Amino acid sequence: MFVTPTSRSFRRAAAVAPCIPLALAACQAAPPAEEQSGEAPMAAETLAPEYTLGPENSHNRWSSTIPPQLTVPSGAVVEVFTKEASDGQITESTTAEDLANVDFDLIHALTGPIYVEGASPGDILAVTLHEIEVQGWGWAGIFPGFGFLADEITGPWIRGFPMEPGATEVAFNDDITIPLAPFAGVMGVAPDTDSMLVTIPPRTNGGNMDNRHMIAGTTVYFPVQVEGALFSIGDAHAAQGDGEVSGSAIETPVRVVFEVEVMENTRGMVEPQYESDDFYAVTAFATTIDEAARKATRYMIDYLVAEHGLTREEAYVLCSIAGDMKISETVDVPHMLVSMHMPKGIF
């Protein structure tokens, strides 16, 4: 059976206990923009948030020891506000020369963690993204020593991007206009460690995936590693190309509305996977693009065998003739993230 946000064959009930919502934060929001990936844009469902978490509830490490800032039951609809990636170090007055003073120990500012009742190691936390809205000004830059071509294009360089509420595009210069398609560059659950891990690379818990296809209307599946999952989100991008090769997208604060649900991990998922109305997708990280691509191919074969009854040989060939492999993230050298999409329309 094909697992979708509305038809989940491995759903399990989670205990629902009373939880006190935090005070709602005031905001002005822009409607979600269309995906610029070639797939048909999604019409995300709009749900009223039951809980809100503001950007002051942030951290910049991955660890099971970071205490939750909010506790919700499985099935809760949560509204979250995030800071831009530098945690306020970069502002509209920042110059290229100022970039040398940015403290990378403060990157990325993540809102959370959120404890989801009933989530235990071995489960899946399904996060359905309903709304992602830019909250204003953003920036893109080049940091010396950082980026896929750091040895060739050294920077520093920065450009600001004013974005009014309701904006669907932004001017790159007088001749180039960029459509906005906001998403969270970093999402994940807490890893099973008491170490304070930096947020820069992607990992099995999710992390810095920088996957521009995880827009509103997408459900992302995270293998749970600790009790309560401890979900966090941040590093939002108003627009980004696959790979984020220069080291930044249009970095911006956002408002996100999402739904969390605890599910059984019947297929033994070990890295995040995601889906929309149009495709099912897997992700894989490694220290080379080659190994990440090999892992992504294996994960998609596993999915096709389990959910569509194909042999491994049939699934392998289907990946070759219908799969869409994407280099999602290259910037965190040597850490790479590769994704593979399989269109639902072929089934």
N, C-alpha and C positions, 0 to 999 in steps of 0.2 A: 504493500500500500504506500502511496506517495504521501509523505509527511508534509503538511502545510500548516500555517498558523491557525487555520480554521478546521483542519482535519488531521489531528495528531494521533497516530496509532499507539504512541508510547506515553500518552498523558497519564499522570498519576495525581491523586488528590493530595493537596498540602493542607496542613492544619491552618485555620484562619483564626487569629487572635486579634482582640481590639488593638488599635494603634492610633496614636494621636497625631493628626496631620500637623505639619509645621505651618507657620503663617505664610500665606501666599505673597510672593514678591511681585511688585508692580513691574510691568514691562511693556515696551512697544515692540511688536514682532512683525516680521515680513513673512508672507506665505512661502511655503517650500517651493523651490525652483525645480524645473524639469531636469531629469538626469541627462547628462550629455555623453552617453556611452554607446549609443546606437540601439539600445533596447528601448521599448516603448516606456514612457514615463508612467509611474505608478500613481494611482489615486489613493493616498493614504487616508485611512479612517480617522475622523476627529472624535476624540473621547475627552470627557471632562476629567481633569486630573483629580485624584483623591489625596495625593500627598505632594508636597513641594520641598525642594532642597535648593538653597541659594548658593552662590559662588563662594561665600565665606567658609563653607564647609568643604575645604579642599585639602589635598595632600599631593606629594609628588614622588612617591615611592610605591612599590608593590610589596606587600607583606601581609601575612595572616595576623600580625600583631596590631595593625592599625585599627582602632576601634570604629565601629559603625556610627554614622551620623544620622541614620534613619533606619527603622525596622518596618517592613511591610509584609503582608501576606502574599502568597502566590496568587497571581491574577490581578494585582494592584496596578493602577495607572498612575505613573509618577511624572511630575514636572520637575525638570532640573535646569539650573542656569550654570553656565560654565564661564571661566575666564579664558582669555586668549593664552596661547601656549607659554609665553614668557612670564606669566603671573604678574603682569602689570609693569614689567621692566621696560618694555617697548611701548611708547606712546606716540601721539601725533607729532610731538616735537623731537622725536629721536632722529639723529642724523647717522650717516654711515659710519662716521668716526666713533659714535657712541656704542656701536655694536661690539667693540672690543671689551666693553665693560659689562656685557650681559653675563650673568652667572648661570652657567648651564646646570648647576646643581638645583636650580629652582624650576627647571623644565621637566615634565609638563605639569601644569596645575590641573588636577583631576577632582571633580566634584564627587563626593562619596566618602567612604564606602556605604553601600546600602545592603543591609542584612535582609535576606528573603527567607521567611519562615518556611521550614520544611525542606530546604535545600541541603543536601548532604553530599560528601564526596562520592563520585560515581554517577551522580545525576547530571542532567543538562539544565542550564538556565537559558530559556528562550526569551530574548529581548526583542519585542516588536516595536519598531520606531514609527511613531505616528506623525509627529511634527518635528521639524528641525528648522529654526528660524534665526537668521542673523540678527544681532543686536546693535549693529552700528559699524564703526570704523574698523578696518582691518589693515594688515601689512603683509608684504612679502620681501624677503631679503636673501643676501648671500653672506654667510659668516666665513671668515678666513679659516681654512683647514676643515671645513665641513661641506658635504655635498658629494655627489657621485663623481664630479670632475674637479675635486678640490685642489688637485695638483696642477690643473690647467687654468681654471677661472677662480681667482683667489678672493675677489671682493676687496673690501666690504662694499655692500650695495643694499639700499632699502628704498621701498616705495610704499606710500600709504594709499589706501583705497576708501574714500568716503562712501558709505552705503546707507541710504535713507530707509526707514521702515517701509516695507512693501517693495523694495528694489528686487528686480529679477536679473539685473545685469550690472556690470561695472566697467568703466573705461580704463583700459590698460595704458593707452595713450590716445592721441587725437585720431588715430587710424584703426585702433584695435579695441573691440568690445568683448568682454568675457561674460558668458552666461553664468549665473550663480546656481550652484547645486550643493547646498551645505550638507556636511556630514561630520561626524566625530572621528578624528584621526586616531584617538586612543579610546578603546573600550575594553573592559575585561573584568574577570573575577580575580580574587586574591589567590596567589600561588601558595602551595603548602610549604611555606618557609617562614621562619621568624627573622630572616635576614631582610634588610631594607634594600630591595633591588631598584636600580634606576629604571626609569620608564622608557629609555631610548629605544631598545630593540623590541621587536615582536617576540612572543613566547607562546607556549601552549595555553596560557591563560588568556590569550588575546593580546592586549597591550598595544604597542604602537604599530598597528597594522596599516594605517594610512590608506585604507581601501575606499576609493571614491564611489564605489557602487553600493555602499552601506548607507543609503539615503532613506528618507521617509518612505514608508511602504515596505521596508525590508525587515525580515526577522533574522536575527543573528543567534546562533546556538553556541553556548560556551560550556565546555566540560567543567563541572564544579569540582574544586579541589579542596575546599574547606567548608565547615559548617556555615550555613547562611549565605554562601557564595561570595558575599562582600563585593558587590558590583560597583565599579567606578567608571566615570566617563569624562572626557575633556579633549583638549587639543583640537578644537573645532576648526574646520576649513570651509570658507565660503565657496571656494573653487579650487580644483587641483587636477592635474593630469596624472595618468597612471605612472607610477614610479617616483613622483615628487623629487625629480632628479637634482634640483638646485639646493635642496635642503629645507625649503619652506613652500607652503601653499599660500593662499590668502588667509592668514591666521586671524581669527575673529572670535569674540564671545558669541554664544548662542543660547537660545532657549530650546530645550528638547522635551517632548512628551513621549513616553514609552510605556509599554506594558511588560511586566515580568511574569513568567510562568515556569514552575518547576516541572520537569519531565524526566521520564526514565531514559537512560542512555542505552537503548536496546542494540544499537549498532557499534557500541564501543568507540565512539568518537573521541579522538585524543587532541584535536586542534579545532578551533572554531570553524563552523560552516554557516552558510546563510542562504536565504532564498527570497525571491519576490514572486509576483504573479507570473513572471515571464521566464525565470530560470532558477535552477538549484546550483549552488556553488560551494566549493571547498577552498580552504586556505592551507598553506604549508610554509613554514619558515625554515631557513637553514643559513649557513655561512657562505653558500654559493648559490647563484641562480640555478645552476644545473641540478643541485641536490634538492632545492626547493621545488623545482619543476617536476622532478621524478616523484617526490612525495605527493604533490598535488595530483599527479596522474594516478598513483596508487589509491589515494583517498576517493577519487571519483570512480575508479573501477569498483572499489568496495561498495560505494553507494549504489551503483547501477546493479550490481549483483544482488544486494540485499533488498532493494526497493523495487526493482523491475525484473528480477528473475533471469537476468542474462548470465551466460557463462563468463568467466574472466576473459576468455579470448574475444567473445562478442563485445564485452564492455570496453576492452582495450581498443578495438577497432572503432567503436562508436565514439570514444574519446578523440580518436584521430580524425574522424570525418564530420563530427558535429560539435565537439568540445571547443570552447573558446578560452585559451590559456592567456592570462594577463600577468604582467609584471607589476604587482601592486605597489611594491616599495623597494627602492634600492639605496636610499639615502643614508641609512644607518650602517654603512660599511663596517664590518663584512656581513652584517645581518640583512637578509633578503626575504621578501614575502612574495610568493607566487600564488595566484588564485586560478581556478578553472571553473567556467560556467558551462552548464548544460541546459539548452533551451527546453522549456516544458512543451512547446508546441509540437515537438516531434513525437510525443507519446500519445 
